[in-house]
């Protein structure tokens, strides 16, 4: 079977719940891809009111994302730094711990169970990881790869993580120092990510530390104090961010809340909204997984948004159709330039002043 199906799989796996007054909803959809490789975690009460949410976007197979989904929370709870409420170091250590476990005999046995391959001892699969830990009024966002957390501050989007791509200067320099190269935006011409869990074939130079390898599991950590202006966050794999801009996604969610649509339905509608009608240009064709977490009471948000008239009157479908029509007229002349400009615009917005 090729990379894409002839028709997309629109069936969704959706979870909804509450934690410390917050509402969360997670949904995933295979879409056009020939297999589902995403996984996620939602722990509204991980320990003494601490919340944990995460998206793991697999590549090369679903086994590593499934492995991380199974082990991440349990390992975090047992981490001494976590128990001392040093959440920054606890998250960093836990990301690195996933690779350590994958190399262990116990981890290999788990992988064989996941893959249903009794005699297979290794995998070349990996996954991105974008994890949000919420303790009281503080969020800790740990990211390795190109999954993303987006915050709505009074309707203004703010990225709380930075995508890790091989041609980012810091990532590029580490790859070169480790003896690798970046070709066409890919590490050694293969992987288009510079950080991920798993992908152990890129982490075999044991003469240098694990956070200096071609691909590393070590996350960047963003610490964000929740303010009254903060409305909700959306955690999503890279497939969530291909079709609409950050601004359009934030506006779409606010429109749905203004109409009283429940959060589980919002994330399902969003996935349908982002799914491409065909696979001609590759955008909107990936597996899609997202988690919506409100940072204010849902009814308060609904009442607030109902006072904003354009959230009720503007139809995002009309905006998209207008944009697509305009793009179609210019496609033959400058389609490559338009695509590069769009990517550059998103990259410019990806840096956070909160990142430590």
C-alpha positions as a Markdown table, in Angstrom:
| # | Residue | x | y | z |
|---|---|---|---|---|
| 1 | Unk | 0.0 | 0.0 | 0.0 |
| 2 | Unk | 1.3 | 3.4 | -0.9 |
| 3 | Unk | 1.6 | 6.5 | 1.3 |
| 4 | Unk | -2.0 | 7.6 | 0.6 |
| 5 | Unk | -5.3 | 5.8 | 0.5 |
| 6 | Unk | -7.7 | 6.2 | -2.4 |
| 7 | Unk | -10.3 | 7.7 | 0.0 |
| 8 | Unk | -9.6 | 9.1 | 3.5 |
| 9 | Unk | -10.5 | 7.4 | 6.7 |
| 10 | Unk | -12.6 | 10.0 | 8.6 |
| 11 | Unk | -13.4 | 7.8 | 11.6 |
| 12 | Unk | -12.2 | 9.6 | 14.8 |
| 13 | Unk | -11.1 | 8.5 | 18.2 |
| 14 | Unk | -12.3 | 11.2 | 20.6 |
| 15 | Unk | -11.9 | 11.7 | 24.3 |
| 16 | Unk | -13.4 | 14.5 | 26.5 |
| 17 | Unk | -13.2 | 15.3 | 30.2 |
| 18 | Unk | -12.5 | 17.8 | 32.9 |
| 19 | Unk | -9.6 | 18.6 | 35.2 |
| 20 | Unk | -9.4 | 21.4 | 37.8 |
| 21 | Unk | -12.1 | 23.4 | 36.1 |
| 22 | Unk | -10.6 | 23.0 | 32.6 |
| 23 | Unk | -12.3 | 21.1 | 29.8 |
| 24 | Unk | -10.2 | 19.0 | 27.5 |
| 25 | Unk | -11.0 | 17.1 | 24.3 |
| 26 | Unk | -8.7 | 15.0 | 22.2 |
| 27 | Unk | -9.4 | 13.6 | 18.7 |
| 28 | Unk | -7.4 | 11.7 | 16.1 |
| 29 | Unk | -8.1 | 10.7 | 12.5 |
| 30 | Unk | -6.1 | 8.6 | 10.1 |
| 31 | Unk | -7.1 | 10.7 | 7.1 |
| 32 | Unk | -5.4 | 10.0 | 3.8 |
| 33 | Unk | -2.5 | 8.1 | 5.2 |
| 34 | Unk | -2.2 | 4.3 | 4.7 |
| 35 | Unk | -1.7 | 3.8 | 8.5 |
| 36 | Unk | -2.3 | 5.6 | 11.7 |
| 37 | Unk | 0.9 | 6.5 | 13.5 |
| 38 | Unk | -0.2 | 9.2 | 16.0 |
| 39 | Unk | -0.8 | 8.7 | 19.8 |
| 40 | Unk | -1.8 | 11.0 | 22.6 |
| 41 | Unk | -2.2 | 11.2 | 26.4 |
| 42 | Unk | -4.7 | 13.1 | 28.5 |
| 43 | Unk | -4.2 | 12.9 | 32.2 |
| 44 | Unk | -6.5 | 15.6 | 33.8 |
| 45 | Unk | -5.3 | 14.5 | 37.3 |
| 46 | Unk | -1.9 | 13.0 | 36.9 |
| 47 | Unk | -1.0 | 13.6 | 40.5 |
| 48 | Unk | -2.4 | 16.0 | 43.1 |
| 49 | Unk | -4.1 | 18.2 | 40.6 |
| 50 | Unk | -1.3 | 18.2 | 38.0 |
| 51 | Unk | -2.5 | 17.9 | 34.5 |
| 52 | Unk | -0.6 | 16.3 | 31.6 |
| 53 | Unk | -1.4 | 16.3 | 27.9 |
| 54 | Unk | 0.7 | 15.2 | 25.0 |
| 55 | Unk | 0.7 | 14.5 | 21.3 |
| 56 | Unk | 3.2 | 11.9 | 19.8 |
| 57 | Unk | 3.4 | 12.0 | 16.0 |
| 58 | Unk | 4.9 | 8.7 | 14.7 |
| 59 | Unk | 7.0 | 8.2 | 11.6 |
| 60 | Unk | 8.4 | 4.9 | 10.2 |
| 61 | Unk | 5.7 | 3.0 | 12.0 |
| 62 | Unk | 3.3 | 3.4 | 15.0 |
| 63 | Unk | 5.3 | 1.4 | 17.5 |
| 64 | Unk | 7.4 | 4.2 | 19.1 |
| 65 | Unk | 4.5 | 6.6 | 19.5 |
| 66 | Unk | 2.5 | 3.8 | 21.1 |
| 67 | Unk | 5.4 | 2.9 | 23.3 |
| 68 | Unk | 5.7 | 6.5 | 24.5 |
| 69 | Unk | 2.0 | 6.7 | 25.1 |
| 70 | Unk | 2.2 | 3.6 | 27.3 |
| 71 | Unk | 5.2 | 4.6 | 29.3 |
| 72 | Unk | 5.5 | 8.4 | 29.5 |
| 73 | Unk | 3.1 | 9.2 | 32.4 |
| 74 | Unk | 4.2 | 6.2 | 34.6 |
| 75 | Unk | 7.9 | 7.1 | 34.2 |
| 76 | Unk | 7.2 | 10.8 | 34.9 |
| 77 | Unk | 5.5 | 10.0 | 38.2 |
| 78 | Unk | 8.5 | 8.0 | 39.4 |
| 79 | Unk | 11.0 | 10.7 | 38.4 |
| 80 | Unk | 12.6 | 12.2 | 41.6 |
| 81 | Unk | 12.6 | 15.7 | 40.0 |
| 82 | Unk | 8.9 | 15.5 | 39.4 |
| 83 | Unk | 8.3 | 14.5 | 43.0 |
| 84 | Unk | 10.3 | 17.6 | 44.0 |
| 85 | Unk | 8.1 | 19.7 | 41.6 |
| 86 | Unk | 11.1 | 20.5 | 39.4 |
| 87 | Unk | 9.0 | 20.0 | 36.3 |
| 88 | Unk | 11.5 | 21.5 | 33.8 |
| 89 | Unk | 14.2 | 18.9 | 34.6 |
| 90 | Unk | 11.7 | 16.2 | 35.1 |
| 91 | Unk | 10.3 | 16.6 | 31.6 |
| 92 | Unk | 13.7 | 16.8 | 30.0 |
| 93 | Unk | 14.8 | 13.6 | 31.9 |
| 94 | Unk | 11.6 | 11.8 | 30.9 |
| 95 | Unk | 12.0 | 12.6 | 27.2 |
| 96 | Unk | 15.6 | 11.2 | 27.4 |
| 97 | Unk | 14.3 | 8.2 | 29.5 |
| 98 | Unk | 12.1 | 7.1 | 26.6 |
| 99 | Unk | 15.1 | 6.5 | 24.4 |
| 100 | Unk | 16.8 | 4.7 | 27.3 |
| 101 | Unk | 13.8 | 2.4 | 27.7 |
| 102 | Unk | 13.6 | 1.7 | 24.0 |
| 103 | Unk | 17.2 | 0.4 | 24.1 |
| 104 | Unk | 16.5 | -1.8 | 27.1 |
| 105 | Unk | 15.5 | -5.5 | 26.9 |
| 106 | Unk | 12.2 | -4.6 | 28.6 |
| 107 | Unk | 11.6 | -1.9 | 26.0 |
| 108 | Unk | 12.4 | -4.2 | 23.1 |
| 109 | Unk | 10.0 | -6.8 | 24.5 |
| 110 | Unk | 7.2 | -4.1 | 24.6 |
| 111 | Unk | 8.0 | -3.0 | 21.1 |
| 112 | Unk | 7.7 | -6.6 | 19.9 |
| 113 | Unk | 4.3 | -6.8 | 21.5 |
| 114 | Unk | 3.2 | -3.6 | 19.9 |
| 115 | Unk | 4.5 | -4.6 | 16.5 |
| 116 | Unk | 3.3 | -8.2 | 16.9 |
| 117 | Unk | 6.7 | -9.3 | 15.7 |
| 118 | Unk | 8.0 | -12.0 | 18.0 |
| 119 | Unk | 11.5 | -12.1 | 16.7 |
| 120 | Unk | 12.1 | -8.5 | 15.6 |
| 121 | Unk | 14.6 | -6.8 | 18.0 |
| 122 | Unk | 14.9 | -3.3 | 16.6 |
| 123 | Unk | 12.9 | -0.6 | 14.9 |
| 124 | Unk | 13.8 | 2.4 | 12.9 |
| 125 | Unk | 10.6 | 4.2 | 13.9 |
| 126 | Unk | 10.4 | 7.4 | 15.9 |
| 127 | Unk | 7.9 | 10.1 | 17.0 |
| 128 | Unk | 7.8 | 13.7 | 17.8 |
| 129 | Unk | 6.6 | 14.7 | 21.3 |
| 130 | Unk | 4.8 | 17.9 | 22.4 |
| 131 | Unk | 3.8 | 17.6 | 26.1 |
| 132 | Unk | 2.0 | 20.2 | 28.3 |
| 133 | Unk | 2.1 | 19.9 | 32.1 |
| 134 | Unk | -0.1 | 22.2 | 34.0 |
| 135 | Unk | 0.5 | 22.8 | 37.7 |
| 136 | Unk | -1.6 | 25.5 | 39.5 |
| 137 | Unk | -1.4 | 28.6 | 37.2 |
| 138 | Unk | 1.8 | 27.5 | 35.3 |
| 139 | Unk | 2.2 | 25.6 | 32.1 |
| 140 | Unk | 5.3 | 23.7 | 31.2 |
| 141 | Unk | 5.5 | 22.9 | 27.5 |
| 142 | Unk | 8.2 | 20.3 | 26.4 |
| 143 | Unk | 8.7 | 19.8 | 22.7 |
| 144 | Unk | 10.9 | 17.6 | 20.5 |
| 145 | Unk | 10.1 | 17.8 | 16.8 |
| 146 | Unk | 7.4 | 19.7 | 14.9 |
| 147 | Unk | 4.2 | 19.0 | 16.8 |
| 148 | Unk | 3.1 | 22.3 | 18.4 |
| 149 | Unk | 1.2 | 24.0 | 21.2 |
| 150 | Unk | -0.8 | 27.1 | 20.3 |
| 151 | Unk | -2.3 | 29.5 | 22.9 |
| 152 | Unk | -5.2 | 31.9 | 22.4 |
| 153 | Unk | -4.7 | 35.1 | 24.3 |
| 154 | Unk | -7.9 | 37.1 | 23.8 |
| 155 | Unk | -8.0 | 35.7 | 20.3 |
| 156 | Unk | -4.4 | 36.4 | 19.5 |
| 157 | Unk | -2.4 | 33.2 | 18.7 |
| 158 | Unk | 0.9 | 32.6 | 20.5 |
| 159 | Unk | 3.1 | 29.6 | 19.8 |
| 160 | Unk | 4.4 | 28.0 | 23.0 |
| 161 | Unk | 6.8 | 25.7 | 21.2 |
| 162 | Unk | 9.3 | 26.0 | 18.4 |
| 163 | Unk | 9.4 | 23.5 | 15.5 |
| 164 | Unk | 12.7 | 21.6 | 15.3 |
| 165 | Unk | 13.8 | 21.4 | 11.7 |
| 166 | Unk | 17.3 | 20.4 | 10.4 |
| 167 | Unk | 17.9 | 23.8 | 8.7 |
| 168 | Unk | 17.3 | 25.8 | 11.9 |
| 169 | Unk | 20.7 | 27.2 | 12.7 |
| 170 | Unk | 21.1 | 25.7 | 16.1 |
| 171 | Unk | 19.9 | 22.3 | 14.9 |
| 172 | Unk | 22.0 | 22.5 | 11.8 |
| 173 | Unk | 25.2 | 23.2 | 13.7 |
| 174 | Unk | 24.6 | 20.3 | 16.1 |
| 175 | Unk | 24.0 | 17.9 | 13.1 |
| 176 | Unk | 27.2 | 19.1 | 11.5 |
| 177 | Unk | 29.2 | 18.7 | 14.7 |
| 178 | Unk | 27.9 | 15.2 | 15.0 |
| 179 | Unk | 29.3 | 14.4 | 11.6 |
| 180 | Unk | 26.1 | 14.6 | 9.7 |
| 181 | Unk | 24.7 | 16.8 | 6.9 |
| 182 | Unk | 21.5 | 18.5 | 5.9 |
| 183 | Unk | 20.3 | 17.9 | 2.4 |
| 184 | Unk | 17.0 | 19.4 | 1.1 |
| 185 | Unk | 15.9 | 20.1 | 4.7 |
| 186 | Unk | 16.6 | 16.5 | 5.9 |
| 187 | Unk | 19.2 | 15.0 | 8.2 |
| 188 | Unk | 21.6 | 13.1 | 5.9 |
| 189 | Unk | 18.9 | 13.4 | 3.2 |
| 190 | Unk | 16.4 | 11.3 | 5.1 |
| 191 | Unk | 14.5 | 12.6 | 8.2 |
| 192 | Unk | 13.0 | 16.1 | 8.0 |
| 193 | Unk | 13.1 | 16.5 | 11.8 |
| 194 | Unk | 16.1 | 17.3 | 14.1 |
| 195 | Unk | 14.6 | 16.1 | 17.4 |
| 196 | Unk | 12.5 | 13.1 | 18.1 |
| 197 | Unk | 12.0 | 10.1 | 20.4 |
| 198 | Unk | 13.2 | 6.8 | 19.0 |
| 199 | Unk | 15.0 | 7.0 | 15.6 |
| 200 | Unk | 17.8 | 5.2 | 17.4 |
| 201 | Unk | 19.8 | 4.6 | 14.2 |
| 202 | Unk | 20.7 | 8.3 | 14.3 |
| 203 | Unk | 21.9 | 8.1 | 18.0 |
| 204 | Unk | 24.6 | 5.4 | 17.8 |
| 205 | Unk | 27.7 | 7.6 | 18.3 |
| 206 | Unk | 28.4 | 6.7 | 21.9 |
| 207 | Unk | 31.5 | 8.8 | 21.9 |
| 208 | Unk | 29.4 | 11.9 | 22.3 |
| 209 | Unk | 26.5 | 12.6 | 24.7 |
| 210 | Unk | 22.9 | 11.7 | 23.7 |
| 211 | Unk | 22.0 | 15.4 | 23.5 |
| 212 | Unk | 24.7 | 16.0 | 20.9 |
| 213 | Unk | 23.6 | 13.3 | 18.4 |
| 214 | Unk | 22.3 | 13.8 | 14.8 |
| 215 | Unk | 18.8 | 13.5 | 16.2 |
| 216 | Unk | 18.1 | 14.1 | 19.9 |
| 217 | Unk | 15.3 | 13.5 | 22.2 |
| 218 | Unk | 16.1 | 16.4 | 24.5 |
| 219 | Unk | 13.1 | 18.9 | 24.4 |
| 220 | Unk | 13.0 | 22.6 | 24.6 |
| 221 | Unk | 11.0 | 23.8 | 27.6 |
| 222 | Unk | 8.7 | 26.8 | 27.6 |
| 223 | Unk | 7.3 | 28.0 | 30.9 |
| 224 | Unk | 4.1 | 30.1 | 30.7 |
| 225 | Unk | 2.2 | 31.7 | 33.6 |
| 226 | Unk | -1.5 | 31.5 | 32.9 |
| 227 | Unk | -3.2 | 34.9 | 32.9 |
| 228 | Unk | -6.8 | 36.1 | 32.6 |
| 229 | Unk | -6.2 | 36.8 | 28.9 |
| 230 | Unk | -5.4 | 33.1 | 28.2 |
| 231 | Unk | -8.4 | 31.3 | 26.8 |
| 232 | Unk | -7.3 | 27.9 | 25.6 |
| 233 | Unk | -4.5 | 25.9 | 24.1 |
| 234 | Unk | -4.4 | 23.6 | 21.1 |
| 235 | Unk | -1.8 | 20.8 | 21.0 |
| 236 | Unk | -1.4 | 19.2 | 17.6 |
| 237 | Unk | 0.8 | 17.1 | 15.3 |
| 238 | Unk | 2.3 | 18.8 | 12.3 |
| 239 | Unk | -0.7 | 17.8 | 10.2 |
| 240 | Unk | -2.9 | 20.2 | 12.1 |
| 241 | Unk | -0.9 | 23.2 | 11.0 |
| 242 | Unk | -0.7 | 22.6 | 7.3 |
| 243 | Unk | -4.0 | 23.9 | 6.0 |
| 244 | Unk | -5.0 | 26.9 | 8.1 |
| 245 | Unk | -3.0 | 29.7 | 9.7 |
| 246 | Unk | -2.7 | 30.0 | 13.4 |
| 247 | Unk | -5.1 | 33.0 | 13.3 |
| 248 | Unk | -7.7 | 31.0 | 11.3 |
| 249 | Unk | -7.5 | 28.0 | 13.7 |
| 250 | Unk | -7.9 | 30.2 | 16.8 |
| 251 | Unk | -10.8 | 32.1 | 15.2 |
| 252 | Unk | -12.5 | 28.8 | 14.2 |
| 253 | Unk | -12.4 | 27.4 | 17.7 |
| 254 | Unk | -13.7 | 30.7 | 19.2 |
| 255 | Unk | -16.6 | 30.7 | 16.7 |
| 256 | Unk | -17.6 | 27.2 | 17.7 |
| 257 | Unk | -17.5 | 28.0 | 21.4 |
| 258 | Unk | -19.6 | 31.1 | 20.7 |
| 259 | Unk | -22.2 | 28.9 | 19.2 |
| 260 | Unk | -22.2 | 26.6 | 22.2 |
| 261 | Unk | -20.6 | 23.6 | 20.4 |
| 262 | Unk | -19.1 | 21.2 | 23.0 |
| 263 | Unk | -15.3 | 20.8 | 22.9 |
| 264 | Unk | -15.3 | 17.2 | 21.8 |
| 265 | Unk | -17.4 | 18.2 | 18.7 |
| 266 | Unk | -15.1 | 21.2 | 18.1 |
| 267 | Unk | -12.0 | 19.0 | 17.7 |
| 268 | Unk | -13.8 | 16.6 | 15.4 |
| 269 | Unk | -15.1 | 19.4 | 13.3 |
| 270 | Unk | -11.7 | 20.9 | 13.2 |
| 271 | Unk | -10.1 | 17.7 | 11.8 |
| 272 | Unk | -12.8 | 17.6 | 9.1 |
| 273 | Unk | -12.1 | 21.2 | 8.3 |
| 274 | Unk | -8.3 | 20.6 | 7.9 |
| 275 | Unk | -8.6 | 17.4 | 5.8 |
| 276 | Unk | -7.7 | 18.0 | 2.2 |
| 277 | Unk | -10.3 | 17.1 | -0.5 |
| 278 | Unk | -7.5 | 15.2 | -2.4 |
| 279 | Unk | -3.8 | 14.4 | -2.2 |
| 280 | Unk | -2.7 | 16.6 | -5.1 |
| 281 | Unk | -0.5 | 19.0 | -3.1 |
| 282 | Unk | 0.1 | 16.9 | 0.0 |
| 283 | Unk | -1.2 | 19.4 | 2.5 |
| 284 | Unk | -4.0 | 18.2 | 4.8 |
| 285 | Unk | -3.2 | 14.6 | 3.9 |
| 286 | Unk | -1.4 | 13.5 | 7.1 |
| 287 | Unk | -2.6 | 11.7 | 10.2 |
| 288 | Unk | -4.2 | 14.4 | 12.4 |
| 289 | Unk | -4.3 | 14.5 | 16.2 |
| 290 | Unk | -5.1 | 17.5 | 18.4 |
| 291 | Unk | -6.0 | 18.2 | 22.0 |
| 292 | Unk | -8.0 | 21.3 | 23.0 |
| 293 | Unk | -7.7 | 22.5 | 26.7 |
| 294 | Unk | -9.7 | 25.4 | 27.9 |
| 295 | Unk | -7.9 | 27.7 | 30.4 |
| 296 | Unk | -11.1 | 29.4 | 31.5 |
| 297 | Unk | -14.6 | 28.2 | 32.3 |
| 298 | Unk | -16.3 | 27.1 | 29.0 |
| 299 | Unk | -19.5 | 29.0 | 29.7 |
| 300 | Unk | -17.6 | 32.1 | 30.5 |
| 301 | Unk | -15.7 | 31.8 | 27.2 |
| 302 | Unk | -19.0 | 31.2 | 25.4 |
| 303 | Unk | -20.6 | 34.3 | 26.9 |
| 304 | Unk | -17.5 | 36.4 | 26.1 |
| 305 | Unk | -17.4 | 35.2 | 22.5 |
| 306 | Unk | -21.1 | 35.8 | 22.0 |
| 307 | Unk | -20.4 | 39.5 | 22.6 |
| 308 | Unk | -17.9 | 39.5 | 19.7 |
| 309 | Unk | -20.2 | 39.8 | 16.7 |
| 310 | Unk | -17.8 | 38.8 | 14.0 |
| 311 | Unk | -17.3 | 35.4 | 15.7 |
| 312 | Unk | -20.9 | 34.6 | 14.9 |
| 313 | Unk | -21.1 | 36.2 | 11.4 |
| 314 | Unk | -17.9 | 35.2 | 9.7 |
| 315 | Unk | -17.8 | 31.9 | 8.0 |
| 316 | Unk | -14.4 | 30.4 | 7.8 |
| 317 | Unk | -15.4 | 28.2 | 4.9 |
| 318 | Unk | -16.1 | 31.3 | 2.9 |
| 319 | Unk | -12.7 | 32.7 | 3.8 |
| 320 | Unk | -11.0 | 29.5 | 2.8 |
| 321 | Unk | -12.8 | 29.3 | -0.5 |
| 322 | Unk | -12.0 | 32.9 | -1.3 |
| 323 | Unk | -8.4 | 32.3 | -0.5 |
| 324 | Unk | -8.2 | 29.1 | -2.6 |
| 325 | Unk | -9.8 | 30.9 | -5.5 |
| 326 | Unk | -7.3 | 33.6 | -5.4 |
| 327 | Unk | -4.4 | 31.2 | -5.1 |
| 328 | Unk | -5.7 | 29.2 | -8.0 |
| 329 | Unk | -5.6 | 32.2 | -10.3 |
| 330 | Unk | -1.9 | 32.7 | -9.5 |
| 331 | Unk | -0.9 | 29.1 | -9.2 |
| 332 | Unk | 0.5 | 28.7 | -12.7 |
| 333 | Unk | 2.6 | 31.9 | -12.4 |
| 334 | Unk | 4.2 | 31.5 | -8.9 |
| 335 | Unk | 3.0 | 28.5 | -7.0 |
| 336 | Unk | 6.4 | 27.6 | -5.6 |
| 337 | Unk | 7.0 | 31.2 | -4.4 |
| 338 | Unk | 3.7 | 31.3 | -2.7 |
| 339 | Unk | 4.3 | 28.0 | -0.9 |
| 340 | Unk | 7.7 | 29.2 | 0.3 |
| 341 | Unk | 6.4 | 32.5 | 1.5 |
| 342 | Unk | 3.6 | 30.8 | 3.5 |
| 343 | Unk | 6.1 | 28.5 | 5.1 |
| 344 | Unk | 8.4 | 31.4 | 5.9 |
| 345 | Unk | 5.6 | 33.3 | 7.4 |
| 346 | Unk | 4.7 | 30.5 | 9.8 |
| 347 | Unk | 8.4 | 30.0 | 10.8 |
| 348 | Unk | 8.7 | 33.7 | 11.7 |
| 349 | Unk | 5.9 | 33.4 | 14.2 |
| 350 | Unk | 7.3 | 30.2 | 15.8 |
| 351 | Unk | 9.8 | 31.8 | 18.2 |
| 352 | Unk | 8.6 | 32.4 | 21.8 |
| 353 | Unk | 10.1 | 34.9 | 24.1 |
| 354 | Unk | 9.0 | 32.6 | 27.0 |
| 355 | Unk | 11.2 | 29.7 | 25.9 |
| 356 | Unk | 14.0 | 28.9 | 28.4 |
